[in-house]
């Protein structure tokens, strides 16, 4: 699915409606959404694990974001360019269970 297809499918929905992510068809759960994220042109990803250099530095507790600060950061790649991520805000605890019918009715 691309952004235009998602936008088209949401165009008839109530703009004030809450958006949740329904997943795991065999035992449906649902998450709130935190937001949207894209890989910026200046962010490089590690060939080994796919994390950005900034995330490597956060994990290692380093403040300096220079290229030499992350020992595990290897050759940058841009494989996620052109991908928009819907970021989970965590499980919707007041109603954690998703709807099984959503998997059959998704359009």
N, C-alpha and C positions, 0 to 999 in steps of 0.2 A: 504494500500500500504506500502511496506517496502523499505528500502534504495536500495536493489538490483533491485527491480522492477522499481523504479524511475531511477536508473542509466541505466538500460537496455533501457528504453523509451527515455532517453536523449542521448544515445550513437550515434545515427544517426544525431543529430542536430549539427548545426554550433557551435563550442566551443566559438566563440566570440559573439554569439547572446545574446541579453538582455533577462533576465528571469523575467517574471511578474506573479503575482497571480491573476487569474480571479475568481471572486466570485459573489454570489447573482444572481442566475439564472433568477429571475423574472425582475430584473433591474440591468443588469451586470455592474460591476465596476472592476477596476484593480488596483493593488498595485505594487510598486517596492518592491524588496526584500532587506532587510538589511543584512541578513546572515542566518547562521545555528546555533542552540543552542541545547545542550543536558544537562541533569541534571548530573553534575559530582558526582562521588561517595561520595565526602565529603559534598555535599550540601544537607541539609535536608529541607523537605517541611512541612508546617504547616497542621495539620489534618483539621483545620477549613476552611482555604481558599485556600490552595495549594501554597501560596507564599513561597519562600525560606526565611530562617532566615535573610539573608543579605538584601532582599527586605523589610522585616518588619522593619529592622533598618533604611533603607533609608527613608521609609515612615514616621517614627517617628522622623527623624532628629538626630538619635543617631549615634555616631562615633564608639563606642565600639561594637564589634560583638560577645561578650560573650553570653552564653546561657541565662543569666538572664536579658539581656537588653531589650527584647521585651515582654511586658506584654501580648500581644495577641498570642504569639507563643506557640502552643500546640504540643503535641506528634508528633515527626517527622515521616514521612512516605516516602516511595520510590516508589509510584505508577507510577511515570513517567519514571522510569528507563527503558531503552530500547526504548525510544521514541525520535526521532529526530524532532526538531521543525524548520520549515522555518519561519523566523521572518520578519514581514512586515516592510518595510522602509517607509510606508506611501503611500497615494494615488498618482498615476502617474498623476500629475496635468496637464501636457501638453496634455494628452489623458486619461482623467479619466474613460471613459466608456469602459467596457469590451466588449467581443464578445459573443453574445448569442449562436452562432454556436459552440463555444468551448465546451459547455456542451453536445452537441449531438455528437461531434467528438472526445471527449477525449478517449484515449485508455490506 
